[in-house]
Amino acid sequence: MESLDVDLPSLTAAPIRWAERVLSAPDLPALHGALRDLTAEIGLRLPSYALVMLPERRLVQEAALITYPGNWTQHYLEQGYFVDDPTVATGLRSCATFAWRDIPPSSAPRARQIMREAADWGITDGLTVPLRGGSLAALSVALPDSATPRGRTEILRAAKAPFTILSLLVHERGRVLYRRDIGAGMLTPRERECVRWLAAGKTGTEIADILHISNLTVTQHLKSAMRKLQCATRAQLAVRAVALGLADPV
């Protein structure tokens, strides 16, 4: 068998170590760094992650990671290639990890043009993991352009399962970090205090006594926090605050 151009680590043990690193990432930059490092370990490159929160269907720019060459990324965005990109179209239809080579050839001239231009930048083959569940997202990586055709096939075979696991880990941690960072930034210091005491099991009256403010002021702060964090009840606000790291569990 033809030797691979990229050395592959033992993939059977890696996911446990990956989970520890990804799920302990303290912020989005650290998560992005982990993604870069871990994809490189299995011979993959140019990881890209896009997250769209539901139900508003809004792209989370703070959580996005694009590592394609800057000029190609700029050209891609300026030309609006997202609409006609065959990898994007396939990701929207599929829930399973797929290799770009398995996408049926498109008869659309613009789709073929996108793939040709990507190949000019050395982006010819790779994997995409569509992600669902409270959000829409996709994580893609390219194979090394220096690998032989046989080598790329071997890399795909070895990397598909662990990369899928890695993508799921990154997506879940990315959602938590994004919501925590945005939630923390949206709440005022006094709102956060009220929410923390609410999560600790205190009533509005007790919170007012602790903070030396009126019960009406506590109510206003909690209503504002509920609106910002999209909660319908105080109980939901308390649970969400714990989930987002804004308060400690009781």
C-alpha positions, 0 to 999 in steps of 0.5 A: 500500500502506498505510504501516506504523506501525512502521519496519522496519530492513534485515533482510538485514544484521541477523542477522550483527550479531545473532549477534555480539551474542547469542553474545558476551553474557557473562551471562544479563542481557546476553542478555536485554538483547540480546533486548529491543533486537533484537526492538524493531529489527524492530517487535516487543515483549514478548519472552518466553523460557522454557527447560526442561532435559532430561531432568529437564524442569525450568523454568530460572527463572534463564534465563527472561525475561518482559516481559508486563505484571506484573499480567497475568503474575501473573494468568496464573500464578495461574490456571494458564493455561499448561495451556490457553493455545492458543499453548503447546499449539501450540508443544508440537505444532509445530517451526516458527515460527507466528503466533498468528493462524494458530492454529485457534480453540479450542472450549474456553471456557477457551482462548477466555477466555485469548485474550480476557483477553490482548487486554484487555492489548493482547496480540492477535497475535504470533509463537512459535518452538518450540525443541528440542535437548537442551532444550525452549524457546519464544521469543514476541513480540507485535506492536505493538497500535498497528499497523493490520491491514495493518501487522501483516501486513507486520511478520509477513512481514518479521520471521518469518525474522529473529526465528526466527534470533534465537530460535535464537541466544538459545536456544543462548547461553542454554543455554551461559550457564545451564549455565556459571553453574550449573556454576561455582556448583555446584563448590567452588574446589578442584573447579574447580582439579582440573577445570581441570588435568584439562582441561589434560591432567594425570593425577590424580597430576600434579594431586595434585603440582601442588596439593600434595594426595593422589591420593585427594583429587584423585579425590574432587574429580573424582568430585564434579565429575562427579556435579554436572556429570552426566558419566560419565567424566573425559574427558567432564568435561574436555570439558564443563568447556571447553564451559562455560567452566570451563577453557581448551581445550588 
